[in-house]
Amino acid sequence: MAHLSITPAAASQIRQVLDERGHGLGLRVSVKPSGCSGYSYVLDFADETGGDDVTFEEHGVAVYVAPEALDMLDGSEVDYVSEGLNRFFRFNNPNVKDQCGCGESFTV
């Protein structure tokens, strides 16, 4: 069975954005062919469950993963980081074999 973990920082950010939006169930994650390395992460907020989505819950929030992305995301950690003026979700993904120099796409 696939596993995905959510850090407290990521959970806090997901909760904050959902509160600001006033609705939503959690974060939806998928991947798409893109970039110079092969795939990129696609993030959106889940306002309803997709019939095939796999749900991971931790720290009071849910992350919904598209079934076609499960193999690529299995064992990943969703984090939320601040680097200088930038704040973003980071995926610590053990399946990544290589990524482009800018970090926008990856190969599994």
KAZI-V98560 format. One record per pair of residues at least 24 apart in sequence whose ideal C-beta (glycine too) atoms are under 10 Angstrom apart, sorted by sequence separation. I is the first residue (numbers start at 1). J is the second residue. D is the distance in Angstrom with one decimal. If there is no record, write none. Layout:
i = <I	I>
j = <J	J>
d = <D	D>
This chain:
i = <21	23	24	25	29	42	71	72	4	28	21	63	18	26	29	42	17	18	25	41	18	26	27	25	26	39	14	26	41	41	39	27	28	29	30	31	32	38	72	26	27	28	29	30	31	41	43	72	73	25	26	27	28	29	30	32	72	25	26	27	28	29	30	31	32	41	71	24	26	27	28	30	31	25	30	31	29	30	31	31	30	31	18	30	15	18	29	14	15	43	11	14	15	43	11	12	14	29	10	11	12	13	14	41	43	10	11	12	14	29	41	4	6	8	9	11	41	4	5	6	7	8	10	11	27	2	4	6	7	8	11	41	1	3	5	6	8	10	2	4	5	6	6	6	6	39	5	38	4	37	38	40	29	31	37	38	39	40	4	37	38	27	29	31	37	38	2	36	37	40	41	14	16	35	36	37	40	41	2	4	13	35	36	37	40	41	4	13	14	36	37	39	40	2	3	10	11	13	35	37	38	39	2	10	12	13	35	36	37	38	39	1	2	4	9	10	11	35	36	37	38	39	2	3	4	5	6	7	9	10	34	35	37	38	2	3	4	5	6	7	8	9	10	34	35	36	37	2	3	4	5	6	7	8	9	33	34	35	1	2	3	4	5	6	7	9	32	2	3	4	5	6	7	13	31	13	14	31	13	31	9	10	9	10	9	10	7	7	7	4	5	4>
j = <45	47	48	49	53	66	95	96	29	53	47	89	45	53	56	69	45	46	53	69	47	55	56	55	56	69	45	57	72	73	72	61	62	63	64	65	66	72	106	61	62	63	64	65	66	76	78	107	108	61	62	63	64	65	66	68	108	62	63	64	65	66	67	68	69	78	108	62	64	65	66	68	69	64	69	70	69	70	71	72	72	73	61	73	59	62	73	59	60	88	57	60	61	89	58	59	61	76	58	59	60	61	62	89	91	59	60	61	63	78	90	54	56	58	59	61	91	55	56	57	58	59	61	62	78	54	56	58	59	60	63	93	54	56	58	59	61	63	56	58	59	60	61	62	63	96	63	96	63	96	97	99	89	91	97	98	99	100	65	98	99	89	91	93	99	100	65	99	100	103	104	78	80	99	100	101	104	105	67	69	78	100	101	102	105	106	70	79	80	102	103	105	106	69	70	77	78	80	102	104	105	106	70	78	80	81	103	104	105	106	107	70	71	73	78	79	80	104	105	106	107	108	72	73	74	75	76	77	79	80	104	105	107	108	73	74	75	76	77	78	79	80	81	105	106	107	108	74	75	76	77	78	79	80	81	105	106	107	74	75	76	77	78	79	80	82	105	76	77	78	79	80	81	87	105	88	89	106	89	108	87	89	89	90	90	91	89	90	92	91	92	93>
d = <6.7	6.4	9.2	6.7	9.5	8.4	7.7	8.6	8.0	7.2	8.8	10.0	6.9	9.8	9.2	8.4	6.9	9.6	9.8	8.6	9.9	7.7	9.7	8.7	9.0	8.9	8.3	8.0	9.3	8.6	6.7	7.3	9.5	6.0	9.0	9.4	9.7	9.8	8.5	5.6	7.5	7.7	7.1	7.1	7.8	9.6	9.4	10.0	9.4	9.2	3.4	4.9	4.6	5.3	3.8	9.7	5.0	6.0	5.8	7.1	7.8	7.3	9.3	7.7	9.0	9.6	7.8	9.7	5.9	9.5	7.5	7.2	4.6	7.2	4.8	9.9	6.7	9.9	9.8	5.4	9.5	7.3	7.8	8.8	8.4	9.8	6.8	8.8	6.8	9.5	9.6	9.2	5.6	6.2	6.6	7.8	4.5	8.8	8.9	3.5	9.5	9.1	8.3	7.9	9.6	8.1	6.4	8.5	7.7	7.3	9.6	8.3	6.8	8.8	9.4	4.5	5.9	9.7	7.6	8.1	8.5	5.5	7.9	9.7	7.4	6.5	4.4	4.2	7.9	9.8	9.2	8.8	9.0	7.6	6.2	5.9	10.0	8.3	8.4	8.6	9.6	9.5	6.4	8.7	5.9	9.2	9.3	9.9	6.2	8.9	9.3	9.8	8.7	9.7	9.1	8.4	9.6	9.3	6.3	6.0	9.1	7.8	8.2	9.9	5.5	9.0	7.6	9.4	4.4	9.8	9.0	8.6	9.7	8.8	4.6	9.2	5.8	9.0	9.4	9.9	9.7	5.7	8.4	9.7	4.7	8.2	8.7	9.5	8.1	8.5	9.5	6.1	7.4	9.5	9.8	8.3	8.7	4.2	8.3	8.2	6.1	5.7	4.6	4.7	7.2	9.8	9.6	8.2	4.1	6.6	7.2	9.5	7.7	5.9	9.4	5.3	8.4	5.1	6.0	5.3	4.5	6.9	9.9	9.3	7.4	8.5	9.9	6.3	6.1	4.3	7.8	2.5	4.8	7.4	7.2	6.3	7.7	7.5	7.6	6.8	9.4	4.4	9.0	5.6	8.0	9.6	9.6	4.4	5.9	5.4	4.8	5.0	4.5	9.1	7.2	9.0	9.8	9.6	9.0	8.0	8.3	7.6	7.1	8.4	6.9	8.8	9.7	9.3	9.7	6.7	9.2	9.4	9.1	8.0	9.7	9.5	8.8	8.6	7.4	8.8	9.9	6.4	9.5	8.5	9.6	9.8	9.9	9.2	8.8	9.3	8.9	9.6>
